Amino acid sequence: MRTPAGKECRYFYGNYHRGREIEECRLLGEATSPIEWKRAYCETCPVPGILLANACTEMVLIPRLGRSLPKLKQQVQIKTYCNKTGRAGFDPHIGCGECHSLPPEFKNGLK
């Protein structure tokens, strides 16, 4: 579904049927300690870009709120974990490197 920021994200849910205006982020709501969602989080959220770059079903996204600098607004930050390999802390745009091997076209150029 399209977020208020205009990006596609499978974790965003909006119900606008018959005058309702229910919006939520299911990734934040299902976190270990649920995070209250605000529309402003969608503006800088990295999850739509991650989902566009990597569709691995074994990758688990773990959200938290943080600030890149002390006086800036809070933003969604993502930690990763792979259910298949047990690795954590890898770049979510690329993946853990074990679940999906590179196609042969890319392997020939690497030595």
ABEGO torsion letter per residue (X at the ends): XBBAAGBBBAABBBBABGGBBBBBBAAAAABABBBBBBAAAAAABAAAAAAAABABAABBBBBBBBBABAABBBBBBBBBBBAAAGBBGBBAAAEAGAABBBBAAAAAABX
